[in-house]
C-alpha cells in the first residue's frame, strides 16, 4: 500500500523527477516509473507534467497531504523504536561547509557511524546555503549568521575563535606587532571575494567589534591557501584557531596579539522542525556538541 509513497512525496517537494532521483539516489526513470505505477493502481492522475515542472492535480493534492501524514506516523514509530534501543539506524544526510566540514565535522560523524553499524552516513560538502526541507537534508552545519530559519530548529554546537598569526621567518624579518595599531605597518594575506576584502574584527568596546584592514597585496577566497601563504612568510593573517592549530603545534605559525580579545562566532546545527526527532539526528547533534568545541581551539 505504501510502496512508492516516498518517491511521490520527493517528486512533489523537489518539483521534478530528476531532483527527486538525486535525493533518493535512484535514476530519473525509476522515479517516473514508480509514479506511473501509482497512478495506474489508483486509477487517477496525481501530477501535471511539463518539460519544466511538476504540479499536483486536485486529486494529487489530497493524496499528497494524506501521504505526508502517513509518513509522519511511520517516522514517529521508527523514532519510538530507536529511542528504546539507543541504536541509530537509517540514512543520515548532512550538509557541511567545505573546509570546516572536512577538518572538524567529518571525523566526528564518521566515528558516530562506526559506533552504529546500522547507520548510513552521507556528507555533502559545500559553502553554499542549502534548503534543508526542499533538498531533503536531515542536518546542516553552518558557521556565523544563519539568516531566516523558518521551519528549522537550531542548536549552537561550537564557538570558533579567530586569531592573528604569522610565520617565524616573517617575524624575524619584520618584527612582531604588539597592538592593533601596529598592524598598519605590516603586510597581510587577507580573505577577499568578489572584489571585497573582509575586515579583521576584534571585540573591543561596547559590543561593537573594532574593524581593522591591514595593507595587503594578496587576497584569496580560500582560508587554507591563506594559511599556506602566511606559513611561507608572505604576511600576517586572521584565521580560525582550528585551521592553524597543527601548524602552531609544530612551530610553522605563531599566534599574535594574544593580549587582544579574540572574536568568536557560532557554529550552528540546523534541522527540519518535526514532532519527533530521529535518534540518528539527536545522537549526531550530541556528538558534535561534545567534540567540536575542543577541535575549534588552539
N, C-alpha and C positions, 0 to 999 in steps of 0.2 A: 504493500500500500504506500509506503514512504519512499519507495525506490525512485530516485531522480529528483526528489524534493529539494535537496541541497543544490543540485545543478540549476534547477529552475530559479531558486532564490538568488543564487550567484549571478545568473544571467540578468535578472531584474535589477539587482543592486549595482552591477558594474555597467549595465547599459549595452553590452554586446556579447556575442558568443566568444569572441577572441579574448576579451578581458576575463570572462568567466573561466575560460580554459586555462588562462595563465594563473588565476587564483587557485584553481583546483588541481593544477599540474596534470591536466589531460589535454587532448587535442581539441581543436575547434570543432572538427567533425563529430567527435564523441559528444560534445555538448549539444550540437544541433540534432543529432540522432536521438538523444535522451529526451529532449523537449518534444520532438516529433512523436515519439512513442507515448509520452504522457498525454499529448493532445488526442492521439488515436484512442488510447484507453479510456479517456474521459469523454470522448466524442464532443470536444469543444475546442475552439481556438483560444489560446491563452495570450498570445503575443502578436502584435502587428510588427512585421519585419520590413525594414528598408535596408538599402545598402549602407546607410549611415547610422541607424539607431534601431532600438527596440522600444516599443511602448506596450503597456498592458491593455488588453481588451477589457470590457466591463466585467466579463466572467473571470478574466485573468486577475483583475484587481481583487475581487472577493476571494479567489483561491489563494492568491499570494498572502493576503492577510491571515488566512487560516494556516497556511504553511508556516508563517513566522511564529504563530502561537504554538504550533506542534513542535517546531524545532526548539523553542524556548523551554517547553516542557521536557523534551529529551535532554537538553543541556542541564536543566535543573536536576534531573535524575542522575545523570553522569556525575555532576558535582557532589551530590549526596553520597554516591558510592565512593568517589575519590576521597572525600573527607573522612569516610570511615576507615579507609585502609592507608591513608597518608602516602600513597604511591602515585606519582604523577604519570599520566598516560596521555597518548594522543599527540597531535602536532602543535608545537609552539612556534608561531611565526612572528619574528621580531624585526623591526626596523631600527637600525643603529647608525650613528654618524660614522664616516669612513675611518678616520684615524683613531679617535677615542674608542670607537666600537672595536676596532681590531686590537688595539693595545690593552684596553681595560675591560670592556664588556664581554667580548667573545670568550676569554678564558674562564670567566665566572659561569657563564651559561653552558659552556662545554663541560665543566666539572659537574654541573647540575644534571646534564643529560647522561653523563657517565654513571651518576649515582642512581638514575631511574631508567632502567633498561627499556621500559615501555614508552619512554618519552622520545618523540621525534623533534629535532631542533632545526629550524630554518632561519638563518640570519640574512637580512638584506642590508647591504652597506650603501648608504647614500647620505649626503649632506642636505639634500633637498627635502622639504617637508612632504609628508605623505598624509593622505586621508585614511585614517585607520579604519573607519567604518566602511567607506566605499571600496577600499583596496583589500579589506579582509584581514588586516593585521591583528594579532592578539595583543601586541605590546609595542611601544616605540620608546626609544631613549633619545632625549634631546637636551642640548646644552643651552643655557641662557633663557631668554624670554620665549614663551611658548605661544603667545597670541591667544586667539579665540579658542577656548576648549569646550565648545558646545557639544554635548553628548559624550563627553570624555571624563574620566576620573584621572587625577594626577597625584603623584607622590614624589617628594624630593628624596632621591637616593644617594646624593653626594653633594659636596661643595668642592668646586675646583678653584685653586688659588693660583694667581699669576705672579711671576717674579721676573725681574730684570737679570740678565746673565751675559757673560762674555767668556772668551777663551783665555787661558793664562797668557798665551802669546800676545793677544791684543792688549791685555792689561799691562804686560811688561813694556810694551811699546808706547801706549798712550796714557797710561795711568788709570787709576780706579776712581770712578765717580763716587762722591760721598753724600751728595744731596740731589734732589730733583733739578735744581738749578744747574748743576754740573752737566746734566745730560745735553744741554745745548752745545757743549764743547766736544761732543763725541759723534761719531758716525753710527748709524743704526741700520739694521736689516728689518724692515717693517712689513706688516701684513697689508696688502692692498688688493682691492678687487674693483674692476670696472672704473679704474682711474681714481678711486677714493682710498685714502690711507686711514687705517684705524688708529685713532689716538690711544696712547697708553693712559690708563686710568689708575688713580691712587685714592683710596677713601680717606681723604684729609678734609677736615672742616665739618660743616653742619649737614652731613648726609649727602652732599653733592661732591662726587669724586673730582679731584683735580685732574685735568687732561693735559698731557704733555706729548708733543710730537717732535722727537729729535730729528736733526738733519739725517737725510737718508738718500743714498743713490741706488739702493737695491730694495725693490718692493716685490714680494712674492705673494701668491694666494694659496700657498701650501705651508703649513706650520713645520712639517718635518724638513722641508727644503730650507726654511729659515734657520732651524736648529743646525743643519749641516753647514750652512754658510757662516754662522756665528762660531761654530767649532773650528772652522778653517781660519778664523781670525779677521773676518771682514767687518765686524762691528758688534754693537750691543743688540740684544733682542728682548722683547717682553713676551714670555711664553708660559704655558701651563706647567705647573710643577711636575705633573705626571709624565709629561713628554721628555723632560730633561733629567729626570731622577737618576737614570742609569749613567748618563754622561757626567752628572755631578759626582756620583759614587766613584767612578774611575778617574775623575780629575780632568776631563777634557772640557768641562764647562764649570764656571764658578758663579753661584748666585750673588747678586749685588744688592746694595741699598737695603740691607736686612733690618735697619732701624726705621725704615719707612713702611707703614701699613700696606699690606698686600690686598689687592682686590680679590674678592671671592664671588663666584657666580654659581648658580644652582644647576645641578643635573637632574632632570625630571624624567620620571617614567609616566607614560600615558597609556590608557587602555579604554576600550569602549565601556560605557556605563551599562551594566546588566544587573538584574536582580540577584543572580548567583554567579560569583566569580569562580572560574575553574581553578582547581587546585594547582595545575601546572603554572598558571599565571601568578597565583599567590606565592608559590614557592620561588618563582623567578624573582619577584619583587623583593622577597625577604633575602634571597641570596645576594642580589645586587646591593641592597641597602647595607648589608653586613660587610661586603668586600670592597665596594668602590671607595668609601672614604679613605681607607688606607692606601689604595692604589693611586689616589689623586694627590697625595702629598709628596714632598721630597723625602 
